[in-house]
Structure formats: structure tokens, C-alpha cells
């Protein structure tokens, strides 16, 4: 029964949509990568998308659950976010989504 209950669990996606001050996307990207690399238990991956030719972007961080996200908020990640905050042109729009579908590419035997 436990295996069935595990199948019913869905990952959680933290999604932030925002825009950085002109010319600051690369600096924000470096900080984002540093913060994300410090995450451990429950962290399932991250994406940072940049709209071509702009300083607009979408950050998505996947977690097993909200509690894992909260537990990964270390002093390091808080310091990094404090450095990133003034780079935004306006506060980002932040929301949480349940991952309702996840499709992986087929595995191949290519070496």
C-alpha cells in the first residue's frame, strides 16, 4: 500500500517570474546557480529560463515537498538572495505549483 501512496505524491515547483535591471541577468544567474547548488534533501532539480534578448526570466525549482524547500533555507542561501534582491527591476511574481505530469525521454542504449 505504501508504494501506491508514494505514487500519489506530487513534486512541488517553486516558480519565480521576474525581470532584472538592464544588464544584470548574468550576475543574477551566477547567484542563482550558487544558491541552488547548496540545496540537498528533497531538491529535485532547477531551471533558469531567460527570454531571448531581455533581462526577463523564469526560475523553477523542483522539490519533493514544501517542507524540504523550507529546510534548505540556509544562512548561505539567505545571503545570496540578499545580494540578488537589488538586481530585480521589480519584485518577482512567486508561486507554487504541484507537478501534475512529468515525462522523461526514453532511455536508449547509446554509449
C-alpha positions, 0 to 999 in steps of 0.5 A, spaced: 500 500 500 505 504 501 508 504 494 501 506 491 501 512 496 508 514 494 505 514 487 500 519 489 505 524 491 506 530 487 513 534 486 512 541 488 515 547 483 517 553 486 516 558 480 519 565 480 517 570 474 521 576 474 525 581 470 532 584 472 535 591 471 538 592 464 544 588 464 544 584 470 541 577 468 548 574 468 550 576 475 543 574 477 544 567 474 551 566 477 547 567 484 542 563 482 546 557 480 550 558 487 544 558 491 541 552 488 547 548 488 547 548 496 540 545 496 540 537 498 534 533 501 528 533 497 531 538 491 529 535 485 532 539 480 532 547 477 531 551 471 533 558 469 529 560 463 531 567 460 527 570 454 531 571 448 534 578 448 531 581 455 533 581 462 526 577 463 526 570 466 523 564 469 526 560 475 523 553 477 525 549 482 523 542 483 522 539 490 519 533 493 515 537 498 514 544 501 517 542 507 524 540 504 524 547 500 523 550 507 529 546 510 534 548 505 533 555 507 540 556 509 544 562 512 548 561 505 542 561 501 539 567 505 545 571 503 545 570 496 538 572 495 540 578 499 545 580 494 540 578 488 534 582 491 537 589 488 538 586 481 530 585 480 527 591 476 521 589 480 519 584 485 518 577 482 511 574 481 512 567 486 508 561 486 507 554 487 505 549 483 504 541 484 507 537 478 501 534 475 505 530 469 512 529 468 515 525 462 522 523 461 525 521 454 526 514 453 532 511 455 536 508 449 542 504 449 547 509 446 554 509 449 
